[in-house]
Amino acid sequence: MAVKEHKPRLITLPECFNCPYGTKYFREYAEHIPDGYTSQQLSKAALDNQIYLIGGTIPELGDNNAIYNTCTVWGPNGELLAKHRKMHLFDIDVKGGIRFKESETLSAGNDFTIINVDGHKIGIGICYDIRFEEMARLYRNNGCEMIIYPAAFNMTTGPLHWELLQRSRANDNQLFVVTTSPARDTSAEYVAYGHSMIVDPWAKVQKTADEHEQILVDDIDFSLVEQVRQQIPVFSQRRLDIYSTEKKSK
Ligand SMILES: NC(=O)CCC(=O)C(=O)O
């Protein structure tokens, strides 16, 4: 079914959608933002369809020659609203499973990114960022009702943690969590887990894709956010006299 038939307000794409996901490819595929080819195409797509477009991620060539894993966000007039550079680099070494070191070629971003869509604040994170609950908490503390993570989990951690992490972040912070993954390509060097997902503020899986190429379309009822927060008011029950999660100035 064509996406156009649904007249979506917001579309989000996967991590590294214009580049094979591997450290040896990032510099070769890196582009400047917003004048690079991919940025220009994303801008045009947002304008042509009058949508908010969360442009997955692309390898970004920074002014300092460093490369970032960056999500661009485009408004309905084709304007660049924000760019989020992945804050936590995916460096793991799971025995008998997967070893990956984004830090071999990528630099980390230092900024949180919140966009406003029709009065709703949405935080942006990228894949491995979802493991860091403090980041999601700070988005929640700053009024976010949803966090969107373009992502590409793998076949070792995906089955174990993909849904768990999304439901955890949604439950901890009583907000929507939306992830977009590439489909699974078993012939690729890095095999993505797939299973793009929408989790609601009750931490229920509202909609999920499977591992195949698929477009997930759904409505978001933001009133659920307030319902959960009123009925389970953990945010006013925190012992902030004893502990807190704070952003440091950098
Ligand atoms: N692209 C990524 O950041 C992958 C993160 C991942 O798979 C994980 O287990 O975390």
The ligand as a Gaussian input file, in Angstrom:
#p B3LYP/6-31G(d) Opt

LIG

0 1
 N       23.649000       0.477000      15.341000
 C       23.660000       0.283000      16.635000
 O       23.862000       1.188000      17.404000
 C       23.377000      -1.111000      17.069000
 C       23.019000      -1.222000      18.541000
 C       22.807000      -2.612000      18.951000
 O       22.668000      -3.516000      18.155000
 C       22.736000      -2.881000      20.394000
 O       22.706000      -4.060000      20.754000
 O       22.739000      -1.943000      21.195000

